[in-house]
């Protein structure tokens, strides 16, 4: 009797192990059965030029806006630098029209460059703070 019970246990264990194996075999069989149809669909899609791949890389609009900001700031900085250099060169020109003992045109150009430079700094600081707040949200 004891021998019959252990044979029963052993056969049950083997059947449970083979059930998992059978389940895996059935899945592979179903996959292989559907494989030609899937390959046909893929080849038809490629043949009809309907195959599409979506790639989410970077947001080009944001990158271009950033590059445009940088280019505008560099251009404005160059213009302001040219105004300052021009004003400093005009300081040596003798004229009868003077402000605070300096040539008037040189002082006017220098003040315009200084005011524009200050406005540029304020604009950069304010827009960068807004951009940081937006990216944090």
GICORBEL-V437563 format. One line per field, one symbol per residue. ss: DSSP state (A for helix, B for strand, O for the rest). A space follows every 50 residues. Layout:
ss = ???
//
This chain:
ss = OAAAAAAAAAAAAAAAAAAAAAAAAAAAAAAAAAAAAAAAAAAAAAAOOO OOOOOOOOOAAAAAAAAAAAAAAAAAAAAAAAAAAAAAAAOOOOOOOBBO OBBAAAAAAAAAAAAAAAAAAAAAAAAAAAAAAAAAO
//
